[in-house]
Amino acid sequence: MNSLTDTSSLTSKQKIFKNLLGAFLVIIGASHFIVQKEFINQVPMWLPMDYELVVLISGAIEIILGVLLIAVPRKGVTLGWIIATYFVMIFPGNVSQYVNQKDAFGLNTDTLRLYRLFLQPILIAWTLWATNAWGNLIHKQGGWHNDSDSSKSKNSRNKSHKGSGHAQAS
């Protein structure tokens, strides 16, 4: 398995939060079918689609993503990026709810709707951390190494530069 795409290196805390996120997505996704009106109030008014259809599609997407996150752990990093992107894509709905002063889910004041806007970056950070998507990106780009990776990397650089006439900095 490729260490940059699987989630085998998750800590026990990350695994718990990854599974909680998956369950959260399934529950919230299912609620799109139960309390449609609340979700319709979050659909941006400028979106040129049937609002009920948007709510049903987004609910189905959330259920699928949640189930996959729990059931297919080897794809957790990829799913982490997909879910984080999804959270970015639905953020205009939260902004629309705030700007248009639409009540939904007990968010019936501008202050509460404003607080809700700050929840989205937390959800994104939770997703990227719990799936190790962020850590894998940093690792892949060489910005972060553990001690054993560092020594392997130095050894391979030393071998590749031997005899090339270039001085190798340690």
DRENPA-3360 file (N, C-alpha, C; in nm, 2 decimals, always signed):
BEGIN
1 = MNSLTDTS = +0.08/-0.12/+0.00/+0.00/+0.00/+0.00/+0.09/+0.12/+0.00 ~ +0.05/+0.22/-0.07/+0.13/+0.35/-0.08/+0.10/+0.43/+0.04 ~ +0.21/+0.46/+0.11/+0.20/+0.53/+0.24/+0.14/+0.67/+0.22 ~ +0.15/+0.72/+0.10/+0.10/+0.86/+0.08/-0.05/+0.86/+0.04 ~ -0.11/+0.75/+0.02/-0.25/+0.75/-0.01/-0.34/+0.67/+0.09 ~ -0.28/+0.59/+0.17/-0.36/+0.51/+0.27/-0.37/+0.58/+0.40 ~ -0.45/+0.52/+0.49/-0.46/+0.58/+0.62/-0.41/+0.48/+0.73 ~ -0.32/+0.39/+0.69/-0.27/+0.29/+0.79/-0.19/+0.36/+0.90;
9 = SLTSKQKI = -0.14/+0.48/+0.87/-0.06/+0.55/+0.97/-0.14/+0.64/+1.07 ~ -0.27/+0.63/+1.06/-0.35/+0.71/+1.15/-0.33/+0.68/+1.29 ~ -0.33/+0.78/+1.38/-0.33/+0.75/+1.52/-0.47/+0.70/+1.56 ~ -0.47/+0.64/+1.68/-0.61/+0.59/+1.73/-0.70/+0.71/+1.74 ~ -0.65/+0.83/+1.78/-0.74/+0.94/+1.79/-0.79/+0.99/+1.65 ~ -0.71/+0.99/+1.55/-0.75/+1.02/+1.42/-0.85/+0.92/+1.37 ~ -0.83/+0.79/+1.39/-0.93/+0.69/+1.35/-1.07/+0.72/+1.41 ~ -1.07/+0.75/+1.54/-1.19/+0.78/+1.61/-1.26/+0.90/+1.54;
17 = FKNLLGAF = -1.19/+1.00/+1.52/-1.24/+1.13/+1.46/-1.28/+1.11/+1.32 ~ -1.21/+1.02/+1.24/-1.24/+0.99/+1.10/-1.38/+0.92/+1.10 ~ -1.40/+0.82/+1.19/-1.52/+0.75/+1.19/-1.64/+0.83/+1.24 ~ -1.61/+0.92/+1.34/-1.71/+1.02/+1.38/-1.75/+1.11/+1.27 ~ -1.66/+1.15/+1.19/-1.69/+1.24/+1.07/-1.77/+1.16/+0.97 ~ -1.74/+1.03/+0.95/-1.82/+0.95/+0.86/-1.96/+0.93/+0.91 ~ -1.98/+0.91/+1.04/-2.11/+0.89/+1.10/-2.19/+1.03/+1.09 ~ -2.12/+1.14/+1.12/-2.18/+1.27/+1.11/-2.23/+1.30/+0.97;
25 = LVIIGASH = -2.15/+1.26/+0.87/-2.19/+1.28/+0.73/-2.32/+1.20/+0.69 ~ -2.32/+1.07/+0.74/-2.43/+0.99/+0.71/-2.56/+1.05/+0.78 ~ -2.55/+1.09/+0.90/-2.66/+1.14/+0.98/-2.71/+1.27/+0.91 ~ -2.62/+1.36/+0.89/-2.66/+1.49/+0.83/-2.71/+1.47/+0.69 ~ -2.65/+1.38/+0.61/-2.70/+1.35/+0.48/-2.84/+1.29/+0.48 ~ -2.87/+1.20/+0.57/-3.00/+1.14/+0.59/-3.10/+1.25/+0.63 ~ -3.06/+1.35/+0.71/-3.15/+1.45/+0.75/-3.19/+1.54/+0.64 ~ -3.12/+1.54/+0.53/-3.16/+1.62/+0.41/-3.29/+1.57/+0.36;
33 = FIVQKEFI = -3.32/+1.44/+0.38/-3.44/+1.38/+0.33/-3.56/+1.40/+0.43 ~ -3.52/+1.43/+0.55/-3.62/+1.43/+0.66/-3.67/+1.57/+0.69 ~ -3.58/+1.67/+0.69/-3.61/+1.81/+0.72/-3.56/+1.90/+0.60 ~ -3.62/+1.87/+0.48/-3.58/+1.94/+0.36/-3.59/+2.09/+0.37 ~ -3.69/+2.14/+0.43/-3.71/+2.28/+0.44/-3.59/+2.36/+0.50 ~ -3.54/+2.30/+0.61/-3.43/+2.36/+0.68/-3.31/+2.37/+0.58 ~ -3.29/+2.27/+0.50/-3.17/+2.27/+0.41/-3.20/+2.36/+0.29 ~ -3.33/+2.37/+0.25/-3.36/+2.46/+0.14/-3.33/+2.60/+0.17;
41 = NQVPMWLP = -3.34/+2.64/+0.30/-3.31/+2.77/+0.34/-3.16/+2.80/+0.33 ~ -3.08/+2.70/+0.31/-2.93/+2.72/+0.29/-2.89/+2.72/+0.15 ~ -2.98/+2.69/+0.06/-2.94/+2.69/-0.08/-2.93/+2.83/-0.13 ~ -2.82/+2.87/-0.19/-2.81/+3.01/-0.24/-2.92/+3.04/-0.35 ~ -2.97/+3.16/-0.33/-3.08/+3.20/-0.42/-3.04/+3.21/-0.56 ~ -2.91/+3.23/-0.59/-2.86/+3.25/-0.72/-2.83/+3.12/-0.80 ~ -2.85/+3.00/-0.73/-2.82/+2.87/-0.79/-2.93/+2.84/-0.88 ~ -2.90/+2.82/-1.01/-3.01/+2.80/-1.11/-3.05/+2.65/-1.12;
49 = MDYELVVL = -3.09/+2.60/-1.01/-3.14/+2.46/-1.00/-3.26/+2.46/-0.90 ~ -3.34/+2.35/-0.91/-3.45/+2.33/-0.82/-3.39/+2.31/-0.68 ~ -3.43/+2.39/-0.58/-3.37/+2.38/-0.45/-3.39/+2.25/-0.38 ~ -3.51/+2.19/-0.40/-3.53/+2.06/-0.34/-3.44/+1.95/-0.40 ~ -3.41/+1.96/-0.53/-3.32/+1.87/-0.59/-3.18/+1.89/-0.54 ~ -3.14/+2.01/-0.52/-3.01/+2.04/-0.46/-2.99/+1.98/-0.33 ~ -3.10/+1.99/-0.24/-3.09/+1.93/-0.11/-3.08/+1.78/-0.11 ~ -3.16/+1.72/-0.20/-3.16/+1.57/-0.21/-3.03/+1.52/-0.26;
57 = ISGAIEII = -2.97/+1.59/-0.36/-2.84/+1.55/-0.42/-2.73/+1.56/-0.32 ~ -2.73/+1.68/-0.25/-2.63/+1.70/-0.15/-2.64/+1.60/-0.03 ~ -2.76/+1.57/+0.01/-2.78/+1.47/+0.11/-2.73/+1.33/+0.07 ~ -2.76/+1.29/-0.06/-2.71/+1.16/-0.11/-2.56/+1.16/-0.11 ~ -2.50/+1.27/-0.15/-2.35/+1.28/-0.16/-2.29/+1.26/-0.02 ~ -2.35/+1.33/+0.08/-2.30/+1.32/+0.22/-2.31/+1.18/+0.27 ~ -2.42/+1.11/+0.24/-2.44/+0.97/+0.29/-2.33/+0.88/+0.22 ~ -2.31/+0.90/+0.10/-2.21/+0.82/+0.02/-2.07/+0.84/+0.08;
65 = LGVLLIAV = -2.04/+0.97/+0.09/-1.90/+1.00/+0.15/-1.88/+0.95/+0.29 ~ -1.99/+0.96/+0.37/-1.97/+0.91/+0.51/-1.96/+0.76/+0.51 ~ -2.04/+0.69/+0.43/-2.02/+0.54/+0.43/-1.89/+0.50/+0.38 ~ -1.84/+0.56/+0.27/-1.71/+0.53/+0.21/-1.60/+0.56/+0.31 ~ -1.61/+0.67/+0.39/-1.51/+0.71/+0.48/-1.49/+0.60/+0.59 ~ -1.60/+0.54/+0.63/-1.60/+0.44/+0.73/-1.56/+0.30/+0.67 ~ -1.62/+0.27/+0.56/-1.61/+0.14/+0.50/-1.49/+0.11/+0.42 ~ -1.42/+0.21/+0.37/-1.31/+0.20/+0.28/-1.19/+0.28/+0.33;
73 = PRKGVTLG = -1.13/+0.23/+0.45/-1.03/+0.31/+0.51/-0.90/+0.33/+0.43 ~ -0.87/+0.24/+0.33/-0.75/+0.25/+0.25/-0.76/+0.37/+0.16 ~ -0.88/+0.43/+0.14/-0.90/+0.55/+0.05/-0.92/+0.67/+0.14 ~ -0.89/+0.66/+0.26/-0.92/+0.78/+0.35/-0.86/+0.91/+0.32 ~ -0.73/+0.90/+0.27/-0.67/+1.03/+0.23/-0.74/+1.09/+0.11 ~ -0.76/+1.01/+0.01/-0.83/+1.06/-0.11/-0.97/+1.12/-0.07 ~ -1.04/+1.04/+0.01/-1.18/+1.08/+0.06/-1.17/+1.21/+0.14 ~ -1.06/+1.22/+0.22/-1.04/+1.34/+0.30/-1.03/+1.47/+0.21;
81 = WIIATYFV = -0.96/+1.46/+0.10/-0.95/+1.57/+0.01/-1.09/+1.60/-0.06 ~ -1.16/+1.49/-0.09/-1.29/+1.50/-0.16/-1.39/+1.57/-0.06 ~ -1.39/+1.52/+0.06/-1.48/+1.58/+0.16/-1.45/+1.72/+0.19 ~ -1.32/+1.75/+0.21/-1.28/+1.89/+0.24/-1.32/+1.98/+0.12 ~ -1.30/+1.93/+0.00/-1.35/+2.01/-0.12/-1.50/+2.03/-0.12 ~ -1.57/+1.92/-0.09/-1.71/+1.93/-0.08/-1.76/+2.04/+0.03 ~ -1.69/+2.04/+0.14/-1.72/+2.14/+0.24/-1.69/+2.28/+0.19 ~ -1.59/+2.30/+0.11/-1.57/+2.43/+0.05/-1.68/+2.46/-0.05;
89 = MIFPGNVS = -1.72/+2.36/-0.13/-1.82/+2.39/-0.23/-1.96/+2.42/-0.17 ~ -1.99/+2.37/-0.05/-2.12/+2.40/+0.01/-2.12/+2.53/+0.10 ~ -2.00/+2.58/+0.12/-1.99/+2.70/+0.20/-2.07/+2.82/+0.15 ~ -2.09/+2.84/+0.02/-2.17/+2.95/-0.03/-2.32/+2.94/+0.03 ~ -2.36/+2.82/+0.06/-2.49/+2.80/+0.12/-2.50/+2.86/+0.26 ~ -2.39/+2.84/+0.33/-2.39/+2.90/+0.47/-2.38/+3.06/+0.46 ~ -2.30/+3.11/+0.36/-2.29/+3.25/+0.34/-2.43/+3.31/+0.30 ~ -2.50/+3.23/+0.21/-2.63/+3.28/+0.16/-2.73/+3.28/+0.28;
97 = QYVNQKDA = -2.72/+3.18/+0.36/-2.81/+3.18/+0.48/-2.78/+3.31/+0.57 ~ -2.66/+3.34/+0.58/-2.62/+3.46/+0.66/-2.67/+3.59/+0.59 ~ -2.63/+3.60/+0.47/-2.66/+3.73/+0.39/-2.81/+3.75/+0.38 ~ -2.88/+3.64/+0.35/-3.02/+3.66/+0.33/-3.11/+3.64/+0.45 ~ -3.04/+3.63/+0.57/-3.11/+3.62/+0.70/-3.21/+3.51/+0.70 ~ -3.18/+3.39/+0.65/-3.27/+3.28/+0.65/-3.25/+3.19/+0.77 ~ -3.36/+3.16/+0.84/-3.36/+3.08/+0.96/-3.35/+2.93/+0.92 ~ -3.27/+2.86/+0.99/-3.26/+2.71/+0.97/-3.18/+2.66/+1.08;
105 = FGLNTDTL = -3.22/+2.54/+1.13/-3.15/+2.47/+1.24/-3.12/+2.55/+1.36 ~ -3.22/+2.64/+1.40/-3.20/+2.72/+1.52/-3.11/+2.84/+1.50 ~ -3.06/+2.86/+1.38/-2.98/+2.98/+1.35/-3.07/+3.09/+1.31 ~ -3.13/+3.16/+1.40/-3.23/+3.26/+1.38/-3.19/+3.40/+1.41 ~ -3.06/+3.42/+1.43/-3.01/+3.56/+1.45/-2.89/+3.57/+1.36 ~ -2.86/+3.69/+1.33/-2.74/+3.72/+1.25/-2.61/+3.67/+1.32 ~ -2.61/+3.68/+1.45/-2.49/+3.64/+1.53/-2.47/+3.49/+1.52 ~ -2.58/+3.41/+1.53/-2.57/+3.27/+1.52/-2.53/+3.22/+1.38;
113 = RLYRLFLQ = -2.59/+3.29/+1.28/-2.56/+3.25/+1.14/-2.41/+3.29/+1.11 ~ -2.36/+3.39/+1.17/-2.22/+3.43/+1.16/-2.13/+3.33/+1.22 ~ -2.17/+3.28/+1.34/-2.09/+3.18/+1.41/-2.08/+3.05/+1.32 ~ -2.20/+3.02/+1.26/-2.20/+2.90/+1.17/-2.10/+2.91/+1.06 ~ -2.07/+3.03/+1.01/-1.97/+3.04/+0.90/-1.83/+3.00/+0.95 ~ -1.80/+3.02/+1.08/-1.67/+2.98/+1.13/-1.66/+2.83/+1.16 ~ -1.78/+2.76/+1.15/-1.77/+2.61/+1.17/-1.72/+2.54/+1.05 ~ -1.74/+2.60/+0.93/-1.69/+2.54/+0.81/-1.54/+2.51/+0.80;
121 = PILIAWTL = -1.46/+2.61/+0.83/-1.32/+2.59/+0.84/-1.28/+2.48/+0.94 ~ -1.35/+2.47/+1.05/-1.33/+2.37/+1.15/-1.36/+2.23/+1.09 ~ -1.47/+2.22/+1.02/-1.50/+2.09/+0.96/-1.39/+2.05/+0.86 ~ -1.34/+2.15/+0.78/-1.24/+2.12/+0.68/-1.11/+2.08/+0.75 ~ -1.07/+2.15/+0.85/-0.95/+2.11/+0.93/-0.97/+1.97/+0.99 ~ -1.09/+1.94/+1.05/-1.12/+1.81/+1.11/-1.10/+1.70/+1.01 ~ -1.15/+1.73/+0.89/-1.15/+1.63/+0.78/-1.00/+1.60/+0.74 ~ -0.93/+1.71/+0.71/-0.79/+1.69/+0.67/-0.70/+1.63/+0.77;
129 = WATNAWGN = -0.73/+1.66/+0.90/-0.65/+1.60/+1.01/-0.69/+1.45/+1.03 ~ -0.82/+1.43/+1.04/-0.86/+1.29/+1.08/-0.83/+1.19/+0.97 ~ -0.82/+1.23/+0.84/-0.79/+1.14/+0.74/-0.64/+1.14/+0.70 ~ -0.57/+1.22/+0.77/-0.43/+1.24/+0.75/-0.40/+1.30/+0.60 ~ -0.50/+1.36/+0.54/-0.48/+1.41/+0.41/-0.37/+1.52/+0.41 ~ -0.38/+1.61/+0.51/-0.29/+1.72/+0.52/-0.15/+1.67/+0.54 ~ -0.14/+1.58/+0.64/+0.00/+1.52/+0.67/+0.06/+1.45/+0.56 ~ -0.02/+1.38/+0.48/+0.03/+1.31/+0.36/+0.08/+1.41/+0.25;
137 = LIHKQGGW = +0.01/+1.52/+0.24/+0.05/+1.62/+0.14/+0.18/+1.68/+0.18 ~ +0.20/+1.72/+0.31/+0.32/+1.78/+0.35/+0.43/+1.67/+0.34 ~ +0.41/+1.55/+0.38/+0.51/+1.45/+0.36/+0.55/+1.42/+0.22 ~ +0.45/+1.42/+0.13/+0.47/+1.40/-0.01/+0.56/+1.51/-0.07 ~ +0.54/+1.63/-0.03/+0.62/+1.74/-0.08/+0.75/+1.76/-0.01 ~ +0.79/+1.67/+0.08/+0.92/+1.68/+0.14/+0.93/+1.78/+0.25 ~ +0.82/+1.83/+0.30/+0.83/+1.94/+0.40/+0.83/+1.89/+0.54 ~ +0.82/+1.75/+0.56/+0.82/+1.70/+0.69/+0.87/+1.56/+0.69;
145 = HNDSDSSK = +0.96/+1.53/+0.77/+1.02/+1.39/+0.78/+1.03/+1.35/+0.92 ~ +1.02/+1.21/+0.94/+1.05/+1.16/+1.07/+1.20/+1.13/+1.06 ~ +1.26/+1.10/+1.18/+1.41/+1.07/+1.18/+1.45/+0.97/+1.08 ~ +1.38/+0.86/+1.07/+1.42/+0.75/+0.98/+1.41/+0.80/+0.83 ~ +1.31/+0.87/+0.80/+1.30/+0.92/+0.66/+1.41/+1.02/+0.63 ~ +1.45/+1.10/+0.73/+1.55/+1.20/+0.71/+1.68/+1.14/+0.68 ~ +1.72/+1.03/+0.76/+1.85/+0.97/+0.73/+1.85/+0.89/+0.60 ~ +1.74/+0.83/+0.56/+1.73/+0.76/+0.43/+1.75/+0.86/+0.32;
153 = SKNSRNKS = +1.68/+0.98/+0.34/+1.69/+1.08/+0.23/+1.83/+1.13/+0.22 ~ +1.90/+1.16/+0.33/+2.04/+1.21/+0.32/+2.13/+1.10/+0.26 ~ +2.11/+0.97/+0.30/+2.19/+0.87/+0.24/+2.17/+0.86/+0.09 ~ +2.05/+0.87/+0.04/+2.03/+0.86/-0.10/+2.08/+0.98/-0.17 ~ +2.08/+1.10/-0.11/+2.14/+1.22/-0.18/+2.29/+1.20/-0.18 ~ +2.35/+1.15/-0.08/+2.50/+1.14/-0.08/+2.54/+1.04/-0.18 ~ +2.47/+0.93/-0.20/+2.50/+0.83/-0.30/+2.48/+0.89/-0.44 ~ +2.38/+0.96/-0.47/+2.35/+1.01/-0.60/+2.45/+1.13/-0.64;
161 = HKGSGHAQ = +2.51/+1.19/-0.54/+2.60/+1.30/-0.57/+2.75/+1.26/-0.56 ~ +2.78/+1.13/-0.52/+2.92/+1.09/-0.52/+2.98/+1.09/-0.65 ~ +3.10/+1.15/-0.66/+3.17/+1.16/-0.78/+3.12/+1.26/-0.88 ~ +3.02/+1.34/-0.84/+2.97/+1.44/-0.94/+3.04/+1.57/-0.93 ~ +3.13/+1.58/-0.83/+3.21/+1.70/-0.82/+3.14/+1.81/-0.74 ~ +3.01/+1.78/-0.70/+2.94/+1.88/-0.62/+2.96/+1.85/-0.47 ~ +2.98/+1.95/-0.39/+2.99/+1.93/-0.24/+2.85/+1.90/-0.19 ~ +2.83/+1.81/-0.10/+2.71/+1.78/-0.04/+2.70/+1.84/+0.10;
169 = AS = +2.60/+1.93/+0.12/+2.58/+1.99/+0.25/+2.50/+1.90/+0.34 ~ +2.54/+1.89/+0.47/+2.47/+1.81/+0.56/+2.36/+1.89/+0.63;
% end
